[in-house]
Amino acid sequence: MNNSTTGFAELTPDIVLSSIEAAINTNLTGLITPFPSYINRVYEIETDDGERLVAKFYRPGRWTEAALREEHDFMEDCEERDIPVVCPVKLNKENTLGNSNGFYFSVFPKKSGRLFELNSDEDYLRAGALIGRIHSSGISKEAGHRIVLDPSFSTRQDLDELLSGKLISGNLKAEFKAVTDEILDLIIPLFQGVKRHRIHGDCHLGNILNRPGMDGNDLLMIIDFDDMAMGPAMQDLWLLLPGSLSESRKELNLLIEGYEQFLPFDYTTVRLVEPLRAMRIIYFLAWCGRQIDDFQFRYNFPDWGTDKFWENEIIDLKKQLDEIRESI
């Protein structure tokens, strides 16, 4: 992973449209509707014959070309197993990853659907089954250019970024380091010996859609493999829990029951739920730190990085440390 903070200042609508036209050898109408996305730039576009497509321009410096190809490979592996995903189209009938003006991009068919809601036991079973199917594909090969989700690797790297610069001031930096050091010391041993394979990495409800199936029944489709990683299966399950582990035992058991329709589940990894939540908090802080000079980020998060902001984050991390202690 490359942590360059290079942004999208040079990505104009003209570059977007001309890049896509050249890549798919089709004229576009000029429609370009941006979708909300803090990390990448995503647009709905339209061909002359009325087909709607989604163009995704990847944030410069975030992933290498090889890592992006592994994301596409994972989606294609899922599709081959009839798992409902949205794969990128072939560009110039060759591959799915384009490069124009220094920007990697891909193009997807537009697929609509309703956001999935977890309202019943059956919903949790369905969600667990979907993740089990995805992981049955994920275990089939390695992804050597993606993040390894482990506190001694990914989280330590995130913390090194946060603490090496001037994002956190004065005594707050020492206090932040103290609580995160304590978290790492506690959770690193919990990940020893845990199996890792390709996972979606960001499996929250916003990335699961309900779509009508061919048989008239709804089916679940998962989107946005941008945070694909090599990690434990639990990462793709805990994001669907309605609260802390102590509050969500029933829901987790239902997710695992659905999951085990396709793969066996290692129940010892239940202890990773609250550590993984802490790791996500730290990951998001590091991601924000990389975008600090991005105009759109500053517009959306005007108070990010202030002393009051870090005071609140330290309080939250101390609370999460208590959750971890209680859960293990």
Legacy VTK file of the C-alpha trace (Angstrom):
# vtk DataFile Version 3.0
C-alpha trace
ASCII
DATASET POLYDATA
POINTS 328 float
0.000 0.000 0.000
1.322 3.395 -0.992
0.445 6.199 1.432
0.808 9.084 -0.976
-1.577 11.932 -0.261
-1.844 12.855 -3.937
-5.473 13.640 -4.623
-7.859 14.321 -7.444
-7.166 18.000 -8.182
-6.274 17.177 -11.814
-9.204 14.809 -12.432
-11.622 16.902 -14.492
-14.948 15.812 -16.026
-13.314 15.990 -19.469
-10.607 13.546 -18.386
-13.204 11.207 -16.892
-15.385 11.122 -20.005
-12.581 10.977 -22.565
-10.806 8.216 -20.609
-13.937 6.080 -20.463
-14.841 6.660 -24.124
-11.389 5.545 -25.224
-11.399 2.541 -22.886
-14.791 1.133 -23.895
-14.705 2.436 -27.490
-18.185 3.894 -27.101
-19.502 7.452 -27.280
-20.928 8.950 -24.086
-23.730 11.472 -23.743
-21.854 13.785 -21.388
-23.889 12.803 -18.334
-21.572 12.625 -15.323
-23.150 12.310 -11.893
-20.779 11.969 -8.925
-21.568 9.434 -6.207
-20.619 10.083 -2.572
-17.224 8.489 -1.994
-14.542 9.808 0.339
-11.780 7.528 -0.883
-12.174 7.233 -4.653
-14.085 9.237 -7.245
-17.139 7.418 -8.576
-19.444 8.665 -11.341
-22.549 7.511 -13.150
-22.158 7.941 -16.901
-24.292 7.111 -19.937
-23.554 5.743 -23.396
-25.207 7.089 -26.549
-27.535 4.093 -26.602
-28.774 4.851 -23.085
-26.806 2.290 -21.086
-25.880 3.537 -17.623
-22.410 2.690 -16.306
-20.456 3.443 -13.152
-16.879 4.699 -13.528
-14.537 4.354 -10.567
-11.280 6.336 -10.430
-8.996 5.046 -7.707
-7.277 7.442 -5.321
-3.717 7.946 -6.593
-1.088 6.256 -4.446
-3.498 4.193 -2.374
-3.032 0.834 -4.117
-0.473 -0.512 -6.532
-1.561 -1.814 -9.922
-0.976 -5.384 -8.698
-3.187 -4.803 -5.643
-5.999 -3.396 -7.791
-5.799 -6.405 -10.095
-6.117 -8.679 -7.058
-9.335 -6.846 -6.136
-10.717 -7.505 -9.618
-9.536 -11.125 -9.518
-11.404 -11.696 -6.259
-14.647 -10.326 -7.718
-14.255 -12.503 -10.812
-13.572 -15.567 -8.665
-16.810 -14.847 -6.781
-18.748 -14.411 -10.021
-17.470 -17.762 -11.298
-19.045 -19.346 -8.207
-22.379 -17.603 -8.918
-21.948 -15.246 -5.962
-23.846 -12.006 -6.695
-21.191 -9.328 -7.238
-20.727 -6.540 -9.773
-17.577 -7.206 -11.786
-15.819 -4.521 -13.850
-16.211 -4.700 -17.617
-13.372 -5.484 -19.995
-11.684 -2.341 -21.303
-10.690 -2.539 -24.971
-11.561 -6.239 -24.707
-8.391 -6.893 -22.747
-8.400 -6.236 -19.009
-10.539 -4.530 -16.390
-8.087 -1.878 -15.159
-7.412 1.280 -17.145
-4.884 4.065 -16.663
-5.290 7.603 -17.955
-3.443 10.764 -16.946
-1.949 8.866 -14.000
-5.319 7.663 -12.702
-6.229 3.995 -12.518
-9.895 3.407 -13.252
-12.477 0.738 -13.921
-16.005 0.673 -15.338
-18.956 -1.288 -13.971
-22.457 -1.978 -15.231
-24.958 -0.082 -13.116
-26.877 -2.429 -10.819
-29.609 -1.048 -8.608
-31.042 -2.514 -5.452
-32.426 -1.706 -2.026
-30.091 -1.419 0.925
-30.307 -4.596 2.967
-31.706 -4.359 6.491
-31.183 -6.732 9.385
-34.633 -6.950 10.941
-35.109 -10.653 11.654
-33.283 -13.868 12.480
-33.659 -14.879 8.830
-31.908 -11.695 7.720
-28.880 -12.517 9.863
-28.810 -16.065 8.532
-28.909 -14.767 4.938
-26.111 -12.279 5.594
-23.946 -14.944 7.217
-24.554 -17.276 4.279
-23.530 -14.561 1.814
-20.256 -14.000 3.658
-19.648 -17.731 3.851
-20.055 -17.967 0.080
-17.652 -15.063 -0.469
-15.077 -16.657 1.813
-15.453 -20.010 0.047
-14.041 -18.130 -2.923
-11.599 -16.147 -0.793
-9.775 -19.235 0.443
-9.052 -20.404 -3.102
-5.943 -18.250 -3.610
-3.655 -15.701 -1.963
-3.525 -11.934 -2.459
0.095 -11.035 -1.902
-0.241 -7.322 -2.626
-3.111 -6.536 -0.232
-3.035 -5.515 3.422
-2.585 -8.291 5.966
-5.141 -7.493 8.646
-3.177 -8.067 11.833
-2.420 -5.645 14.683
1.297 -6.347 14.499
1.319 -5.375 10.807
-1.533 -3.193 9.589
-2.432 -1.500 12.876
1.155 -0.835 13.873
1.728 0.746 10.460
-1.349 2.950 10.938
-0.125 4.055 14.347
3.365 4.795 13.051
1.781 7.129 10.491
-0.353 8.908 13.065
2.458 9.364 15.555
5.344 10.193 13.216
4.045 13.567 12.039
2.333 16.595 13.514
-1.260 15.376 13.360
-1.461 15.097 17.163
-0.063 17.868 19.310
1.817 17.997 22.602
0.713 15.870 25.533
-2.178 14.446 23.519
0.292 12.510 21.366
1.777 10.855 24.457
-1.673 10.027 25.796
-2.784 8.642 22.433
0.361 6.515 22.218
-0.115 5.173 25.732
-3.647 3.906 25.147
-2.911 2.473 21.696
0.255 0.755 22.981
-1.880 -0.862 25.661
-4.411 -1.984 23.071
-1.695 -3.490 20.857
-0.017 -5.293 23.763
-3.368 -6.845 24.638
-4.572 -7.878 21.187
-1.448 -8.943 19.268
-1.274 -12.343 21.038
-4.951 -12.967 20.182
-4.157 -13.038 16.456
-1.350 -15.568 16.682
-2.221 -18.693 14.718
-5.452 -17.234 13.329
-6.090 -18.258 9.717
-6.219 -15.478 7.136
-7.593 -15.499 3.619
-9.087 -13.056 1.124
-11.970 -11.163 2.712
-14.199 -8.301 1.574
-12.797 -6.140 4.373
-15.616 -3.563 4.571
-18.734 -5.692 4.859
-21.181 -3.224 6.408
-24.847 -2.876 5.481
-24.154 -0.059 3.028
-22.302 -2.568 0.839
-25.069 -5.199 0.725
-28.000 -4.763 -1.641
-31.295 -6.617 -1.914
-32.130 -7.397 -5.544
-34.936 -9.417 -7.166
-33.685 -12.812 -8.274
-34.592 -14.771 -11.389
-36.907 -17.020 -9.366
-38.863 -14.084 -7.950
-37.139 -14.250 -4.573
-34.801 -11.523 -3.355
-31.091 -12.214 -3.428
-28.259 -10.410 -1.669
-25.518 -8.780 -3.702
-22.299 -7.398 -2.243
-20.512 -4.372 -3.714
-17.299 -2.372 -3.248
-14.304 -4.670 -2.725
-12.003 -1.635 -2.354
-10.861 -2.643 1.172
-10.267 -6.282 0.276
-7.586 -7.724 2.535
-5.961 -10.887 3.779
-7.570 -11.292 7.174
-9.625 -13.390 9.580
-13.170 -14.357 8.661
-14.518 -12.467 11.671
-13.721 -9.119 10.056
-16.549 -9.584 7.558
-19.026 -10.604 10.260
-18.581 -8.200 13.174
-19.436 -5.090 11.129
-22.995 -6.414 10.871
-23.500 -6.615 14.641
-25.933 -4.109 16.175
-23.682 -3.355 19.154
-20.784 -4.618 21.211
-20.054 -8.332 21.475
-21.722 -8.543 24.895
-24.884 -7.014 23.404
-24.884 -9.037 20.184
-24.283 -12.693 21.024
-27.562 -13.847 19.475
-26.966 -11.951 16.220
-23.391 -13.225 15.945
-24.535 -16.803 16.468
-27.075 -16.385 13.663
-24.438 -14.947 11.317
-22.138 -17.878 12.077
-24.982 -20.364 11.573
-25.585 -18.929 8.102
-21.836 -18.834 7.404
-21.425 -22.524 8.259
-23.784 -23.508 5.460
-20.717 -22.967 3.258
-17.600 -23.023 5.443
-16.686 -24.203 8.942
-16.114 -21.345 11.378
-13.407 -21.107 14.031
-15.342 -20.180 17.185
-12.171 -19.215 19.033
-12.031 -16.102 16.840
-15.125 -14.648 18.531
-12.577 -13.047 20.886
-11.407 -10.892 17.945
-14.612 -8.832 17.621
-13.653 -5.981 19.966
-9.953 -6.004 18.947
-11.028 -5.708 15.304
-13.301 -2.807 16.240
-10.324 -1.027 17.848
-8.219 -1.716 14.768
-10.899 -0.186 12.554
-11.005 2.962 14.684
-7.237 3.342 14.316
-7.329 2.511 10.605
-9.947 5.197 9.975
-7.894 7.771 11.877
-4.844 6.948 9.754
-6.892 7.118 6.566
-8.192 10.548 7.562
-4.644 11.673 8.293
-3.648 10.835 4.716
-6.448 13.033 3.349
-5.748 16.049 5.545
-4.778 18.247 2.582
-7.683 17.141 0.392
-10.202 19.973 -0.053
-13.236 17.693 -0.090
-12.079 15.965 3.093
-11.542 19.284 4.898
-14.994 20.397 3.780
-16.636 17.228 5.130
-14.569 17.018 8.338
-13.757 20.632 9.328
-12.947 19.796 12.982
-10.749 16.787 12.249
-7.336 17.020 13.929
-8.167 19.694 16.510
-7.141 19.139 20.135
-10.793 18.618 21.059
-11.077 15.995 18.322
-8.092 14.039 19.664
-9.321 14.334 23.253
-12.570 12.671 22.203
-10.752 9.977 20.225
-8.587 9.133 23.231
-11.710 8.818 25.399
-13.274 6.495 22.817
-10.147 4.367 22.596
-10.018 4.007 26.390
-13.640 2.847 26.343
-12.798 0.391 23.585
-9.862 -0.906 25.625
-12.329 -1.666 28.426
-14.583 -3.483 25.925
-11.653 -5.597 24.798
-10.746 -6.533 28.372
-14.347 -7.556 29.099
-14.695 -9.586 25.896
-11.591 -11.745 26.287
LINES 1 329
328 0 1 2 3 4 5 6 7 8 9 10 11 12 13 14 15 16 17 18 19 20 21 22 23 24 25 26 27 28 29 30 31 32 33 34 35 36 37 38 39 40 41 42 43 44 45 46 47 48 49 50 51 52 53 54 55 56 57 58 59 60 61 62 63 64 65 66 67 68 69 70 71 72 73 74 75 76 77 78 79 80 81 82 83 84 85 86 87 88 89 90 91 92 93 94 95 96 97 98 99 100 101 102 103 104 105 106 107 108 109 110 111 112 113 114 115 116 117 118 119 120 121 122 123 124 125 126 127 128 129 130 131 132 133 134 135 136 137 138 139 140 141 142 143 144 145 146 147 148 149 150 151 152 153 154 155 156 157 158 159 160 161 162 163 164 165 166 167 168 169 170 171 172 173 174 175 176 177 178 179 180 181 182 183 184 185 186 187 188 189 190 191 192 193 194 195 196 197 198 199 200 201 202 203 204 205 206 207 208 209 210 211 212 213 214 215 216 217 218 219 220 221 222 223 224 225 226 227 228 229 230 231 232 233 234 235 236 237 238 239 240 241 242 243 244 245 246 247 248 249 250 251 252 253 254 255 256 257 258 259 260 261 262 263 264 265 266 267 268 269 270 271 272 273 274 275 276 277 278 279 280 281 282 283 284 285 286 287 288 289 290 291 292 293 294 295 296 297 298 299 300 301 302 303 304 305 306 307 308 309 310 311 312 313 314 315 316 317 318 319 320 321 322 323 324 325 326 327
